[in-house]
């Protein structure tokens, strides 16, 4: 073969990829589970709720929001409670140390955050027009 001659490349890219996949065992989607549920979940949720209760009590004492759906401080208080619960749940589940648990915490705290955002987006503040 001359140095100036181009090598013959008559192959299909799909054939090469399939041959490569046959040589290396690729895990199927069902085989890999990255989300790991921490053990003793009821206890962890209870501890998170107790931390939220203490943090919410302190926040209520400092903010003193009116328990009225038209008060914007009430919604800020609810947002703060959800944030405290999410942070406490992540801390109790040790999500900062294990990636698998971090994914579990993300998955489980998504629902309260969506409900909270949905409630906040659809509330209307009563504003008195200026005369």
ZASEFI-838235 format. One record per residue: residue number from 1; residue in one letter; x, y, z of N, C-alpha, C in turn. Coordinates in nm, 2 decimals, always signed. Each point is the difference from the previous one (the first is absolute). Layout:
N
<vexvo n="NUM" res="a" n_east="X" n_north="Y" n_up="Z" ca_east="X" ca_north="Y" ca_up="Z" c_east="X" c_north="Y" c_up="Z"/>
...
This chain:
131
<vexvo n="1" res="x" n_east="+0.08" n_north="-0.12" n_up="+0.00" ca_east="-0.08" ca_north="+0.12" ca_up="+0.00" c_east="+0.09" c_north="+0.12" c_up="+0.00"/>
<vexvo n="2" res="x" n_east="-0.03" n_north="+0.10" n_up="-0.09" ca_east="+0.08" ca_north="+0.12" ca_up="+0.00" c_east="-0.05" c_north="+0.09" c_up="+0.11"/>
<vexvo n="3" res="x" n_east="+0.09" n_north="+0.10" n_up="+0.03" ca_east="-0.03" ca_north="+0.09" ca_up="+0.10" c_east="-0.11" c_north="+0.10" c_up="-0.04"/>
<vexvo n="4" res="x" n_east="-0.01" n_north="+0.02" n_up="-0.14" ca_east="-0.09" ca_north="+0.10" ca_up="-0.05" c_east="-0.14" c_north="-0.06" c_up="-0.02"/>
<vexvo n="5" res="x" n_east="-0.01" n_north="-0.13" n_up="+0.01" ca_east="-0.13" ca_north="-0.07" ca_up="-0.03" c_east="-0.09" c_north="+0.01" c_up="+0.12"/>
<vexvo n="6" res="x" n_east="-0.13" n_north="+0.03" n_up="-0.02" ca_east="-0.10" ca_north="+0.01" ca_up="+0.10" c_east="-0.05" c_north="-0.14" c_up="+0.04"/>
<vexvo n="7" res="x" n_east="-0.01" n_north="-0.04" n_up="+0.13" ca_east="-0.04" ca_north="-0.13" ca_up="+0.03" c_east="-0.15" c_north="-0.02" c_up="-0.04"/>
<vexvo n="8" res="x" n_east="-0.04" n_north="-0.12" n_up="-0.03" ca_east="-0.13" ca_north="-0.03" ca_up="-0.04" c_east="-0.09" c_north="+0.00" c_up="+0.13"/>
<vexvo n="9" res="x" n_east="-0.10" n_north="+0.08" n_up="+0.00" ca_east="-0.10" ca_north="+0.01" ca_up="+0.11" c_east="-0.14" c_north="-0.02" c_up="-0.05"/>
<vexvo n="10" res="x" n_east="-0.03" n_north="-0.12" n_up="-0.02" ca_east="-0.14" ca_north="-0.03" ca_up="-0.04" c_east="-0.07" c_north="-0.08" c_up="+0.12"/>
<vexvo n="11" res="x" n_east="-0.04" n_north="+0.08" n_up="+0.10" ca_east="-0.07" ca_north="-0.05" ca_up="+0.11" c_east="-0.12" c_north="+0.09" c_up="+0.03"/>
<vexvo n="12" res="x" n_east="-0.09" n_north="-0.06" n_up="+0.07" ca_east="-0.12" ca_north="+0.08" ca_up="+0.05" c_east="+0.02" c_north="+0.03" c_up="+0.14"/>
<vexvo n="13" res="x" n_east="-0.03" n_north="+0.13" n_up="+0.04" ca_east="+0.02" ca_north="+0.04" ca_up="+0.13" c_east="-0.09" c_north="-0.07" c_up="+0.10"/>
<vexvo n="14" res="x" n_east="-0.12" n_north="-0.04" n_up="-0.04" ca_east="-0.09" ca_north="-0.07" ca_up="+0.09" c_east="+0.06" c_north="-0.14" c_up="+0.03"/>
<vexvo n="15" res="x" n_east="+0.06" n_north="-0.06" n_up="-0.10" ca_east="+0.06" ca_north="-0.13" ca_up="+0.02" c_east="+0.11" c_north="+0.01" c_up="+0.11"/>
<vexvo n="16" res="x" n_east="+0.08" n_north="+0.10" n_up="-0.01" ca_east="+0.11" ca_north="+0.02" ca_up="+0.09" c_east="-0.05" c_north="+0.02" c_up="+0.14"/>
<vexvo n="17" res="x" n_east="-0.10" n_north="+0.08" n_up="+0.01" ca_east="-0.06" ca_north="+0.03" ca_up="+0.14" c_east="-0.06" c_north="-0.12" c_up="+0.05"/>
<vexvo n="18" res="x" n_east="-0.08" n_north="-0.08" n_up="-0.08" ca_east="-0.06" ca_north="-0.12" ca_up="+0.05" c_east="+0.11" c_north="-0.10" c_up="+0.05"/>
<vexvo n="19" res="x" n_east="+0.10" n_north="-0.01" n_up="-0.08" ca_east="+0.11" ca_north="-0.10" ca_up="+0.03" c_east="+0.07" c_north="+0.05" c_up="+0.13"/>
<vexvo n="20" res="x" n_east="+0.02" n_north="+0.13" n_up="+0.02" ca_east="+0.05" ca_north="+0.05" ca_up="+0.12" c_east="-0.09" c_north="-0.03" c_up="+0.12"/>
<vexvo n="21" res="x" n_east="-0.13" n_north="+0.02" n_up="-0.01" ca_east="-0.09" ca_north="-0.03" ca_up="+0.10" c_east="-0.01" c_north="-0.15" c_up="+0.04"/>
<vexvo n="22" res="x" n_east="+0.02" n_north="-0.09" n_up="-0.10" ca_east="+0.00" ca_north="-0.14" ca_up="+0.03" c_east="+0.13" c_north="-0.04" c_up="+0.08"/>
<vexvo n="23" res="x" n_east="+0.11" n_north="+0.07" n_up="-0.02" ca_east="+0.12" ca_north="-0.03" ca_up="+0.07" c_east="-0.01" c_north="+0.05" c_up="+0.15"/>
<vexvo n="24" res="x" n_east="-0.06" n_north="+0.11" n_up="+0.02" ca_east="-0.01" ca_north="+0.06" ca_up="+0.13" c_east="-0.15" c_north="-0.01" c_up="+0.04"/>
<vexvo n="25" res="x" n_east="-0.02" n_north="-0.05" n_up="+0.12" ca_east="-0.14" ca_north="-0.02" ca_up="+0.05" c_east="-0.05" c_north="+0.13" c_up="+0.05"/>
<vexvo n="26" res="x" n_east="-0.10" n_north="+0.06" n_up="-0.07" ca_east="-0.06" ca_north="+0.12" ca_up="+0.03" c_east="-0.11" c_north="-0.03" c_up="+0.10"/>
<vexvo n="27" res="x" n_east="-0.02" n_north="+0.07" n_up="+0.11" ca_east="-0.11" ca_north="-0.02" ca_up="+0.09" c_east="-0.13" c_north="+0.05" c_up="-0.07"/>
<vexvo n="28" res="x" n_east="-0.11" n_north="-0.07" n_up="+0.02" ca_east="-0.13" ca_north="+0.04" ca_up="-0.05" c_east="-0.06" c_north="+0.10" c_up="+0.10"/>
<vexvo n="29" res="x" n_east="-0.09" n_north="+0.08" n_up="-0.05" ca_east="-0.06" ca_north="+0.10" ca_up="+0.09" c_east="-0.07" c_north="-0.05" c_up="+0.12"/>
<vexvo n="30" res="x" n_east="-0.05" n_north="-0.13" n_up="-0.01" ca_east="-0.07" ca_north="-0.05" ca_up="+0.12" c_east="+0.10" c_north="-0.06" c_up="+0.10"/>
<vexvo n="31" res="x" n_east="+0.12" n_north="-0.03" n_up="-0.04" ca_east="+0.10" ca_north="-0.06" ca_up="+0.08" c_east="+0.07" c_north="+0.10" c_up="+0.10"/>
<vexvo n="32" res="x" n_east="+0.01" n_north="+0.12" n_up="-0.05" ca_east="+0.07" ca_north="+0.11" ca_up="+0.08" c_east="-0.10" c_north="+0.08" c_up="+0.08"/>
<vexvo n="33" res="x" n_east="+0.01" n_north="+0.00" n_up="+0.13" ca_east="-0.08" ca_north="+0.08" ca_up="+0.09" c_east="+0.08" c_north="+0.09" c_up="+0.08"/>
<vexvo n="34" res="x" n_east="+0.00" n_north="+0.13" n_up="-0.03" ca_east="+0.09" ca_north="+0.09" ca_up="+0.07" c_east="-0.07" c_north="+0.06" c_up="+0.12"/>
<vexvo n="35" res="x" n_east="-0.13" n_north="-0.01" n_up="+0.01" ca_east="-0.07" ca_north="+0.05" ca_up="+0.12" c_east="-0.01" c_north="-0.10" c_up="+0.11"/>
<vexvo n="36" res="x" n_east="+0.06" n_north="+0.03" n_up="+0.11" ca_east="+0.00" ca_north="-0.09" ca_up="+0.12" c_east="-0.08" c_north="+0.05" c_up="+0.11"/>
<vexvo n="37" res="x" n_east="-0.10" n_north="-0.07" n_up="+0.04" ca_east="-0.09" ca_north="+0.04" ca_up="+0.11" c_east="+0.08" c_north="-0.02" c_up="+0.13"/>
<vexvo n="38" res="x" n_east="+0.01" n_north="+0.10" n_up="+0.08" ca_east="+0.07" ca_north="-0.01" ca_up="+0.13" c_east="-0.08" c_north="-0.09" c_up="+0.10"/>
<vexvo n="39" res="x" n_east="+0.07" n_north="-0.07" n_up="+0.08" ca_east="-0.07" ca_north="-0.09" ca_up="+0.10" c_east="-0.07" c_north="+0.09" c_up="+0.11"/>
<vexvo n="40" res="x" n_east="-0.10" n_north="-0.06" n_up="+0.07" ca_east="-0.07" ca_north="+0.07" ca_up="+0.11" c_east="-0.06" c_north="+0.13" c_up="-0.05"/>
<vexvo n="41" res="x" n_east="-0.07" n_north="-0.01" n_up="-0.11" ca_east="-0.07" ca_north="+0.12" ca_up="-0.06" c_east="-0.10" c_north="+0.07" c_up="+0.09"/>
<vexvo n="42" res="x" n_east="-0.09" n_north="-0.08" n_up="+0.07" ca_east="-0.10" ca_north="+0.07" ca_up="+0.09" c_east="+0.07" c_north="+0.08" c_up="+0.11"/>
<vexvo n="43" res="x" n_east="+0.11" n_north="-0.05" n_up="+0.05" ca_east="+0.07" ca_north="+0.07" ca_up="+0.11" c_east="+0.07" c_north="+0.12" c_up="-0.06"/>
<vexvo n="44" res="x" n_east="+0.05" n_north="-0.01" n_up="-0.12" ca_east="+0.06" ca_north="+0.12" ca_up="-0.06" c_east="-0.10" c_north="+0.11" c_up="-0.03"/>
<vexvo n="45" res="x" n_east="-0.11" n_north="-0.04" n_up="-0.05" ca_east="-0.11" ca_north="+0.10" ca_up="-0.03" c_east="-0.05" c_north="+0.06" c_up="+0.13"/>
<vexvo n="46" res="x" n_east="-0.01" n_north="-0.08" n_up="+0.11" ca_east="-0.04" ca_north="+0.06" ca_up="+0.13" c_east="+0.10" c_north="+0.10" c_up="+0.05"/>
<vexvo n="47" res="x" n_east="+0.13" n_north="-0.04" n_up="-0.01" ca_east="+0.10" ca_north="+0.10" ca_up="+0.05" c_east="+0.00" c_north="+0.12" c_up="-0.09"/>
<vexvo n="48" res="x" n_east="-0.02" n_north="-0.01" n_up="-0.13" ca_east="-0.01" ca_north="+0.12" ca_up="-0.08" c_east="-0.12" c_north="+0.09" c_up="+0.03"/>
<vexvo n="49" res="x" n_east="-0.11" n_north="-0.07" n_up="+0.04" ca_east="-0.12" ca_north="+0.08" ca_up="+0.04" c_east="+0.02" c_north="+0.07" c_up="+0.13"/>
<vexvo n="50" res="x" n_east="+0.07" n_north="-0.07" n_up="+0.09" ca_east="+0.03" ca_north="+0.07" ca_up="+0.13" c_east="+0.09" c_north="+0.12" c_up="-0.02"/>
<vexvo n="51" res="x" n_east="+0.10" n_north="-0.02" n_up="-0.08" ca_east="+0.09" ca_north="+0.12" ca_up="-0.03" c_east="-0.08" c_north="+0.11" c_up="-0.07"/>
<vexvo n="52" res="x" n_east="-0.09" n_north="-0.04" n_up="-0.09" ca_east="-0.09" ca_north="+0.10" ca_up="-0.06" c_east="-0.09" c_north="+0.07" c_up="+0.10"/>
<vexvo n="53" res="x" n_east="-0.05" n_north="-0.07" n_up="+0.09" ca_east="-0.09" ca_north="+0.05" ca_up="+0.11" c_east="+0.08" c_north="+0.10" c_up="+0.08"/>
<vexvo n="54" res="x" n_east="+0.12" n_north="-0.03" n_up="+0.04" ca_east="+0.08" ca_north="+0.09" ca_up="+0.09" c_east="+0.04" c_north="+0.12" c_up="-0.09"/>
<vexvo n="55" res="x" n_east="+0.05" n_north="-0.02" n_up="-0.12" ca_east="+0.04" ca_north="+0.11" ca_up="-0.09" c_east="-0.12" c_north="+0.09" c_up="-0.03"/>
<vexvo n="56" res="x" n_east="-0.12" n_north="-0.06" n_up="-0.03" ca_east="-0.12" ca_north="+0.07" ca_up="-0.03" c_east="-0.04" c_north="+0.08" c_up="+0.12"/>
<vexvo n="57" res="x" n_east="+0.01" n_north="-0.05" n_up="+0.12" ca_east="-0.04" ca_north="+0.07" ca_up="+0.12" c_east="+0.09" c_north="+0.12" c_up="+0.02"/>
<vexvo n="58" res="x" n_east="+0.13" n_north="-0.01" n_up="-0.02" ca_east="+0.09" ca_north="+0.11" ca_up="+0.01" c_east="-0.03" c_north="+0.11" c_up="-0.10"/>
<vexvo n="59" res="x" n_east="-0.03" n_north="-0.05" n_up="-0.13" ca_east="-0.03" ca_north="+0.09" ca_up="-0.10" c_east="-0.13" c_north="+0.07" c_up="+0.02"/>
<vexvo n="60" res="x" n_east="-0.10" n_north="-0.07" n_up="+0.05" ca_east="-0.13" ca_north="+0.06" ca_up="+0.03" c_east="+0.02" c_north="+0.11" c_up="+0.11"/>
<vexvo n="61" res="x" n_east="+0.08" n_north="-0.03" n_up="+0.10" ca_east="+0.02" ca_north="+0.10" ca_up="+0.11" c_east="+0.07" c_north="+0.12" c_up="-0.05"/>
<vexvo n="62" res="x" n_east="+0.09" n_north="-0.01" n_up="-0.10" ca_east="+0.07" ca_north="+0.11" ca_up="-0.05" c_east="-0.08" c_north="+0.08" c_up="-0.10"/>
<vexvo n="63" res="x" n_east="-0.08" n_north="-0.07" n_up="-0.09" ca_east="-0.07" ca_north="+0.06" ca_up="-0.10" c_east="-0.14" c_north="+0.05" c_up="+0.04"/>
<vexvo n="64" res="x" n_east="-0.07" n_north="-0.08" n_up="+0.08" ca_east="-0.13" ca_north="+0.02" ca_up="+0.04" c_east="-0.10" c_north="+0.03" c_up="-0.12"/>
<vexvo n="65" res="x" n_east="+0.00" n_north="-0.10" n_up="-0.09" ca_east="-0.09" ca_north="+0.03" ca_up="-0.12" c_east="-0.15" c_north="-0.02" c_up="+0.04"/>
<vexvo n="66" res="x" n_east="-0.09" n_north="+0.07" n_up="-0.06" ca_east="-0.14" ca_north="-0.02" ca_up="+0.02" c_east="-0.04" c_north="-0.13" c_up="-0.07"/>
<vexvo n="67" res="x" n_east="-0.08" n_north="-0.08" n_up="+0.07" ca_east="-0.04" ca_north="-0.12" ca_up="-0.06" c_east="-0.12" c_north="+0.03" c_up="-0.09"/>
<vexvo n="68" res="x" n_east="+0.03" n_north="+0.06" n_up="-0.11" ca_east="-0.10" ca_north="+0.05" ca_up="-0.10" c_east="+0.05" c_north="-0.03" c_up="-0.14"/>
<vexvo n="69" res="x" n_east="-0.09" n_north="-0.05" n_up="-0.08" ca_east="+0.05" ca_north="-0.04" ca_up="-0.14" c_east="+0.03" c_north="+0.12" c_up="-0.08"/>
<vexvo n="70" res="x" n_east="-0.04" n_north="+0.12" n_up="+0.04" ca_east="+0.02" ca_north="+0.12" ca_up="-0.08" c_east="+0.13" c_north="+0.07" c_up="+0.04"/>
<vexvo n="71" res="x" n_east="+0.07" n_north="-0.05" n_up="+0.11" ca_east="+0.12" ca_north="+0.07" ca_up="+0.05" c_east="+0.12" c_north="-0.07" c_up="-0.07"/>
<vexvo n="72" res="x" n_east="+0.09" n_north="+0.09" n_up="-0.06" ca_east="+0.11" ca_north="-0.05" ca_up="-0.07" c_east="+0.11" c_north="-0.06" c_up="+0.10"/>
<vexvo n="73" res="x" n_east="+0.00" n_north="+0.05" n_up="+0.12" ca_east="+0.09" ca_north="-0.06" ca_up="+0.10" c_east="-0.04" c_north="-0.14" c_up="+0.04"/>
<vexvo n="74" res="x" n_east="-0.13" n_north="-0.04" n_up="-0.01" ca_east="-0.04" ca_north="-0.13" ca_up="+0.02" c_east="+0.06" c_north="-0.10" c_up="-0.10"/>
<vexvo n="75" res="x" n_east="+0.00" n_north="+0.05" n_up="-0.13" ca_east="+0.06" ca_north="-0.09" ca_up="-0.10" c_east="+0.15" c_north="-0.01" c_up="+0.01"/>
<vexvo n="76" res="x" n_east="+0.07" n_north="+0.11" n_up="+0.05" ca_east="+0.14" ca_north="-0.01" ca_up="+0.02" c_east="+0.03" c_north="-0.09" c_up="+0.12"/>
<vexvo n="77" res="x" n_east="-0.09" n_north="-0.01" n_up="+0.10" ca_east="+0.02" ca_north="-0.09" ca_up="+0.11" c_east="-0.02" c_north="-0.15" c_up="-0.05"/>
<vexvo n="78" res="x" n_east="-0.09" n_north="-0.02" n_up="-0.09" ca_east="-0.02" ca_north="-0.14" ca_up="-0.05" c_east="+0.12" c_north="-0.03" c_up="-0.09"/>
<vexvo n="79" res="x" n_east="+0.05" n_north="+0.09" n_up="-0.08" ca_east="+0.12" ca_north="-0.03" ca_up="-0.08" c_east="+0.12" c_north="-0.03" c_up="+0.09"/>
<vexvo n="80" res="x" n_east="+0.01" n_north="+0.07" n_up="+0.11" ca_east="+0.11" ca_north="-0.02" ca_up="+0.10" c_east="-0.02" c_north="-0.14" c_up="+0.06"/>
<vexvo n="81" res="x" n_east="-0.12" n_north="-0.04" n_up="+0.04" ca_east="-0.02" ca_north="-0.13" ca_up="+0.05" c_east="+0.04" c_north="-0.11" c_up="-0.09"/>
<vexvo n="82" res="x" n_east="-0.04" n_north="+0.01" n_up="-0.13" ca_east="+0.03" ca_north="-0.10" ca_up="-0.10" c_east="+0.16" c_north="-0.01" c_up="-0.01"/>
<vexvo n="83" res="x" n_east="+0.06" n_north="+0.12" n_up="-0.01" ca_east="+0.15" ca_north="+0.00" ca_up="-0.01" c_east="+0.06" c_north="-0.06" c_up="+0.12"/>
<vexvo n="84" res="x" n_east="-0.05" n_north="+0.02" n_up="+0.12" ca_east="+0.06" ca_north="-0.06" ca_up="+0.12" c_east="-0.02" c_north="-0.15" c_up="-0.01"/>
<vexvo n="85" res="x" n_east="-0.12" n_north="-0.05" n_up="-0.04" ca_east="-0.02" ca_north="-0.14" ca_up="-0.01" c_east="+0.09" c_north="-0.07" c_up="-0.10"/>
<vexvo n="86" res="x" n_east="+0.02" n_north="+0.07" n_up="-0.12" ca_east="+0.08" ca_north="-0.06" ca_up="-0.10" c_east="+0.15" c_north="-0.01" c_up="+0.04"/>
<vexvo n="87" res="x" n_east="+0.04" n_north="+0.11" n_up="+0.07" ca_east="+0.14" ca_north="+0.00" ca_up="+0.05" c_east="+0.02" c_north="-0.10" c_up="+0.11"/>
<vexvo n="88" res="x" n_east="-0.10" n_north="-0.01" n_up="+0.09" ca_east="+0.01" ca_north="-0.10" ca_up="+0.11" c_east="+0.00" c_north="-0.14" c_up="-0.05"/>
<vexvo n="89" res="x" n_east="-0.09" n_north="-0.03" n_up="-0.10" ca_east="-0.01" ca_north="-0.13" ca_up="-0.06" c_east="+0.13" c_north="-0.04" c_up="-0.07"/>
<vexvo n="90" res="x" n_east="+0.06" n_north="+0.09" n_up="-0.07" ca_east="+0.12" ca_north="-0.02" ca_up="-0.07" c_east="+0.11" c_north="-0.03" c_up="+0.10"/>
<vexvo n="91" res="x" n_east="+0.01" n_north="+0.08" n_up="+0.11" ca_east="+0.10" ca_north="-0.02" ca_up="+0.10" c_east="-0.02" c_north="-0.13" c_up="+0.08"/>
<vexvo n="92" res="x" n_east="-0.12" n_north="-0.04" n_up="+0.03" ca_east="-0.03" ca_north="-0.12" ca_up="+0.08" c_east="+0.03" c_north="-0.12" c_up="-0.09"/>
<vexvo n="93" res="x" n_east="-0.03" n_north="+0.01" n_up="-0.13" ca_east="+0.03" ca_north="-0.12" ca_up="-0.09" c_east="+0.15" c_north="+0.00" c_up="-0.05"/>
<vexvo n="94" res="x" n_east="+0.08" n_north="+0.09" n_up="+0.05" ca_east="+0.14" ca_north="+0.01" ca_up="-0.04" c_east="+0.02" c_north="+0.01" c_up="-0.15"/>
<vexvo n="95" res="x" n_east="-0.08" n_north="+0.08" n_up="-0.06" ca_east="+0.00" ca_north="+0.02" ca_up="-0.14" c_east="+0.13" c_north="+0.07" c_up="-0.05"/>
<vexvo n="96" res="x" n_east="+0.07" n_north="+0.07" n_up="+0.09" ca_east="+0.12" ca_north="+0.07" ca_up="-0.04" c_east="+0.12" c_north="-0.10" c_up="-0.01"/>
<vexvo n="97" res="x" n_east="-0.02" n_north="-0.12" n_up="+0.06" ca_east="+0.11" ca_north="-0.09" ca_up="+0.00" c_east="-0.01" c_north="-0.11" c_up="-0.11"/>
<vexvo n="98" res="x" n_east="-0.12" n_north="-0.04" n_up="-0.04" ca_east="-0.02" ca_north="-0.10" ca_up="-0.10" c_east="-0.09" c_north="+0.05" c_up="-0.11"/>
<vexvo n="99" res="x" n_east="+0.06" n_north="-0.02" n_up="-0.12" ca_east="-0.07" ca_north="+0.05" ca_up="-0.12" c_east="-0.14" c_north="-0.07" c_up="-0.02"/>
<vexvo n="100" res="x" n_east="+0.00" n_north="-0.13" n_up="+0.03" ca_east="-0.13" ca_north="-0.08" ca_up="-0.02" c_east="-0.11" c_north="+0.06" c_up="+0.09"/>
<vexvo n="101" res="x" n_east="+0.04" n_north="+0.04" n_up="+0.12" ca_east="-0.10" ca_north="+0.05" ca_up="+0.09" c_east="-0.04" c_north="+0.14" c_up="-0.04"/>
<vexvo n="102" res="x" n_east="+0.09" n_north="+0.08" n_up="-0.06" ca_east="-0.03" ca_north="+0.13" ca_up="-0.05" c_east="-0.11" c_north="-0.01" c_up="-0.11"/>
<vexvo n="103" res="x" n_east="+0.01" n_north="-0.10" n_up="-0.09" ca_east="-0.10" ca_north="-0.02" ca_up="-0.10" c_east="-0.14" c_north="-0.03" c_up="+0.06"/>
<vexvo n="104" res="x" n_east="+0.01" n_north="-0.08" n_up="+0.11" ca_east="-0.13" ca_north="-0.04" ca_up="+0.07" c_east="-0.06" c_north="+0.12" c_up="+0.06"/>
<vexvo n="105" res="x" n_east="+0.08" n_north="+0.09" n_up="+0.07" ca_east="-0.06" ca_north="+0.12" ca_up="+0.06" c_east="-0.05" c_north="+0.09" c_up="-0.11"/>
<vexvo n="106" res="x" n_east="+0.07" n_north="+0.02" n_up="-0.11" ca_east="-0.05" ca_north="+0.08" ca_up="-0.11" c_east="-0.14" c_north="-0.05" c_up="-0.05"/>
<vexvo n="107" res="x" n_east="-0.01" n_north="-0.13" n_up="-0.01" ca_east="-0.12" ca_north="-0.06" ca_up="-0.05" c_east="-0.12" c_north="+0.02" c_up="+0.09"/>
<vexvo n="108" res="x" n_east="+0.03" n_north="-0.02" n_up="+0.13" ca_east="-0.11" ca_north="+0.01" ca_up="+0.10" c_east="-0.04" c_north="+0.14" c_up="+0.04"/>
<vexvo n="109" res="x" n_east="+0.09" n_north="+0.10" n_up="-0.02" ca_east="-0.03" ca_north="+0.14" ca_up="+0.04" c_east="-0.05" c_north="+0.08" c_up="-0.12"/>
<vexvo n="110" res="x" n_east="-0.01" n_north="-0.06" n_up="-0.11" ca_east="-0.05" ca_north="+0.06" ca_up="-0.12" c_east="-0.15" c_north="+0.03" c_up="+0.01"/>
<vexvo n="111" res="x" n_east="-0.08" n_north="-0.09" n_up="+0.06" ca_east="-0.14" ca_north="+0.01" ca_up="+0.01" c_east="-0.04" c_north="+0.12" c_up="+0.09"/>
<vexvo n="112" res="x" n_east="+0.06" n_north="+0.01" n_up="+0.12" ca_east="-0.04" ca_north="+0.12" ca_up="+0.08" c_east="+0.04" c_north="+0.13" c_up="-0.06"/>
<vexvo n="113" res="x" n_east="+0.11" n_north="+0.01" n_up="-0.07" ca_east="+0.04" ca_north="+0.12" ca_up="-0.07" c_east="-0.09" c_north="+0.04" c_up="-0.11"/>
<vexvo n="114" res="x" n_east="-0.05" n_north="-0.10" n_up="-0.08" ca_east="-0.09" ca_north="+0.03" ca_up="-0.11" c_east="-0.14" c_north="+0.04" c_up="+0.06"/>
<vexvo n="115" res="x" n_east="-0.04" n_north="-0.06" n_up="+0.10" ca_east="-0.13" ca_north="+0.04" ca_up="+0.07" c_east="+0.01" c_north="+0.15" c_up="+0.05"/>
<vexvo n="116" res="x" n_east="+0.12" n_north="+0.02" n_up="+0.06" ca_east="+0.02" ca_north="+0.14" ca_up="+0.06" c_east="+0.00" c_north="+0.10" c_up="-0.11"/>
<vexvo n="117" res="x" n_east="+0.07" n_north="-0.02" n_up="-0.11" ca_east="+0.01" ca_north="+0.09" ca_up="-0.11" c_east="-0.13" c_north="+0.02" c_up="-0.07"/>
<vexvo n="118" res="x" n_east="-0.08" n_north="-0.11" n_up="-0.01" ca_east="-0.13" ca_north="+0.01" ca_up="-0.06" c_east="-0.09" c_north="+0.08" c_up="+0.08"/>
<vexvo n="119" res="x" n_east="+0.00" n_north="-0.02" n_up="+0.13" ca_east="-0.08" ca_north="+0.08" ca_up="+0.09" c_east="+0.04" c_north="+0.15" c_up="+0.00"/>
<vexvo n="120" res="x" n_east="+0.13" n_north="+0.03" n_up="-0.01" ca_east="+0.04" ca_north="+0.14" ca_up="+0.00" c_east="-0.03" c_north="+0.07" c_up="-0.13"/>
<vexvo n="121" res="x" n_east="+0.01" n_north="-0.08" n_up="-0.11" ca_east="-0.03" ca_north="+0.06" ca_up="-0.13" c_east="-0.15" c_north="+0.04" c_up="-0.02"/>
<vexvo n="122" res="x" n_east="-0.09" n_north="-0.08" n_up="+0.06" ca_east="-0.14" ca_north="+0.02" ca_up="-0.03" c_east="-0.07" c_north="+0.08" c_up="+0.11"/>
<vexvo n="123" res="x" n_east="+0.08" n_north="+0.06" n_up="+0.10" ca_east="-0.07" ca_north="+0.09" ca_up="+0.10" c_east="+0.00" c_north="+0.14" c_up="-0.06"/>
<vexvo n="124" res="x" n_east="-0.10" n_north="+0.07" n_up="+0.04" ca_east="-0.02" ca_north="+0.14" ca_up="-0.05" c_east="+0.00" c_north="+0.09" c_up="+0.13"/>
<vexvo n="125" res="x" n_east="+0.09" n_north="+0.09" n_up="+0.00" ca_east="+0.00" ca_north="+0.10" ca_up="+0.11" c_east="-0.11" c_north="+0.10" c_up="-0.02"/>
<vexvo n="126" res="x" n_east="-0.07" n_north="+0.03" n_up="+0.11" ca_east="-0.10" ca_north="+0.11" ca_up="+0.00" c_east="+0.07" c_north="+0.13" c_up="+0.01"/>
<vexvo n="127" res="x" n_east="-0.01" n_north="+0.08" n_up="-0.10" ca_east="+0.06" ca_north="+0.13" ca_up="+0.00" c_east="-0.11" c_north="+0.10" c_up="-0.02"/>
<vexvo n="128" res="x" n_east="+0.00" n_north="+0.09" n_up="+0.10" ca_east="-0.11" ca_north="+0.11" ca_up="-0.01" c_east="+0.05" c_north="+0.11" c_up="-0.10"/>
<vexvo n="129" res="x" n_east="-0.08" n_north="+0.03" n_up="-0.10" ca_east="+0.04" ca_north="+0.11" ca_up="-0.09" c_east="+0.01" c_north="+0.13" c_up="+0.07"/>
<vexvo n="130" res="x" n_east="+0.09" n_north="+0.08" n_up="-0.05" ca_east="+0.02" ca_north="+0.13" ca_up="+0.06" c_east="-0.10" c_north="+0.10" c_up="-0.07"/>
<vexvo n="131" res="x" n_east="-0.07" n_north="+0.07" n_up="+0.09" ca_east="-0.10" ca_north="+0.10" ca_up="-0.05" c_east="+0.05" c_north="+0.13" c_up="-0.03"/>
